[in-house]
Amino acid sequence: MDDNTRAANALALRNAAEALRGNRFGAEVFATGAEAAKAVLALAAVGSTVGLGGCMTAQALGLPAALEAAGSRVITHAPGMSAEERRGVWLAAQAADLYIASPQAVTADGKLIFLDGSGNRAAAVICGPRRIVLIAGVNKLARSQEEGLWRARNTAAVANNIRLKKDNPCVKTGRCGDCASPSRICNAVTLLWKKPSYSDVRVLLVNEELGY
């Protein structure tokens, strides 16, 4: 990313943050992922619980290890867990002091779009955790709700299906066909038009490409 692109992206992120604040979300813009990660660590008190879904943005920023090193207890599912074990972890994560996730899209008018397979993240970003922190790289910006939904289905979902080694049609076609596959990971859409009334939601926008 050259300096001109970075400056243009900074303007787009600033405008998105203003729109998010207009929708009652807390919103900040960070030049780098490292700065955003530092802000997350400052929000997590020593001894606090931190819930995580399968957030590639948090992984890219090294947050799970950094939070544990700082004295927080990270609650997240792991490969090999049974369905019942996952359910228990998800419910515990939804009741954490802090929950970290990343939307698949942030629209220019300040809406947040999430696309999920099981709905554990969908539940957590609406209500439950004491504080919800949503991190989004500049690649997540979309001009409209329609463009954001398209991005969630045809960019993020395809990449996640490849990452998870799912044998779903989009892995072969490169686009969403609204399949009926049993291993489909796109079962629930969460669209936050405004901040849910009793939730503390903060959005950290980053002038770097992060996650899918």
Long-range contacts (C-beta under 8 A, 24 or more apart in sequence): 1-208, 6-207, 9-138, 9-207, 10-207, 12-108, 12-138, 12-141, 13-138, 13-141, 13-205, 13-206, 13-207, 15-108, 16-106, 16-107, 16-108, 16-110, 16-141, 16-205, 17-203, 17-205, 18-110, 19-107, 19-108, 19-109, 19-110, 20-106, 20-110, 20-112, 20-203, 21-110, 22-110, 23-110, 23-111, 23-193, 23-194, 23-195, 24-194, 24-195, 25-110, 25-112, 25-192, 25-194, 25-195, 25-201, 25-202, 25-203, 26-200, 26-201, 26-202, 26-203, 27-110, 27-202, 27-203, 27-204, 27-205, 28-202, 28-203, 28-204, 28-205, 29-205, 29-206, 29-207, 30-204, 30-205, 30-206, 30-207, 31-206, 31-207, 32-206, 32-207, 32-208, 33-60, 33-61, 33-137, 33-206, 33-208, 33-210, 34-61, 35-206, 36-61, 36-135, 36-204, 36-206, 37-61, 37-62, 37-63, 37-66, 39-204, 40-67, 40-100, 40-133, 40-135, 40-204, 41-66, 41-67, 41-70, 43-98, 43-131, 43-133, 43-202, 44-70, 44-72, 44-97, 44-98, 45-72, 45-97, 46-70, 46-71, 46-72, 47-71, 47-72, 47-73, 48-72, 48-73, 48-96, 48-97, 48-98, 49-73, 49-75, 49-92, 49-95, 49-96, 49-97, 49-98, 50-74, 50-75, 50-96, 50-97, 50-98, 50-99, 50-100, 51-75, 51-76, 51-92, 51-93, 51-94, 51-95, 51-96, 51-98, 51-99, 51-100, 51-124, 51-129, 52-76, 52-93, 52-99, 52-100, 52-101, 53-77, 53-93, 53-101, 53-120, 53-121, 53-124, 54-121, 55-100, 55-101, 55-102, 55-121, 55-135, 55-211, 56-102, 56-160, 56-163, 56-210, 56-211, 56-212, 57-102, 57-135, 57-136, 57-137, 57-210, 57-211, 58-100, 58-101, 58-102, 58-135, 60-210, 60-211, 61-135, 61-210, 63-100, 72-98, 86-118, 86-120, 90-118, 90-120, 90-123, 90-124, 93-120, 93-124, 93-129, 94-120, 94-123, 94-124, 94-128, 94-129, 95-128, 95-129, 96-129, 96-130, 97-129, 97-130, 97-131, 98-129, 98-130, 98-131, 98-132, 98-133, 99-124, 99-125, 99-128, 99-129, 99-131, 99-132, 99-133, 100-133, 100-134, 100-135, 101-125, 101-132, 101-133, 101-134, 101-135, 102-134, 102-135, 102-136, 102-140, 102-210, 102-211, 103-134, 103-136, 103-140, 104-140, 104-148, 104-151, 104-152, 104-155, 104-156, 104-157, 104-212, 105-140, 105-141, 105-142, 105-147, 105-148, 105-149, 105-151, 105-152, 105-156, 106-136, 106-140, 106-141, 106-142, 106-148, 106-203, 106-205, 107-141, 107-142, 107-143, 107-144, 107-145, 107-147, 107-148, 108-141, 108-142, 108-143, 108-144, 109-144, 109-145, 111-145, 111-148, 111-191, 111-192, 111-193, 112-190, 112-191, 112-192, 112-203, 113-142, 113-145, 113-148, 113-149, 113-151, 113-152, 113-189, 113-190, 113-191, 113-192, 114-152, 114-189, 114-190, 114-191, 114-192, 115-152, 115-153, 115-156, 115-157, 115-186, 115-188, 115-189, 115-190, 116-185, 116-186, 116-187, 116-188, 116-189, 116-190, 117-184, 117-185, 117-186, 117-187, 117-188, 118-187, 118-188, 119-187, 119-188, 121-190, 122-188, 122-190, 125-190, 125-192, 125-201, 126-190, 126-192, 126-196, 126-199, 127-196, 127-198, 127-199, 129-199, 130-200, 131-200, 131-202, 132-199, 132-200, 132-201, 132-202, 133-202, 133-204, 134-201, 134-202, 134-203, 134-204, 135-203, 135-204, 135-206, 135-210, 136-203, 136-204, 136-205, 136-206, 136-210, 136-211, 137-206, 137-208, 137-209, 137-210, 137-211, 138-205, 138-206, 138-207, 138-208, 138-209, 139-209, 139-210, 139-211, 140-210, 140-211, 145-191, 149-189, 152-186, 152-189, 153-186, 155-212, 156-211, 156-212, 157-185, 157-186, 159-212, 160-185, 160-212, 161-185, 163-212
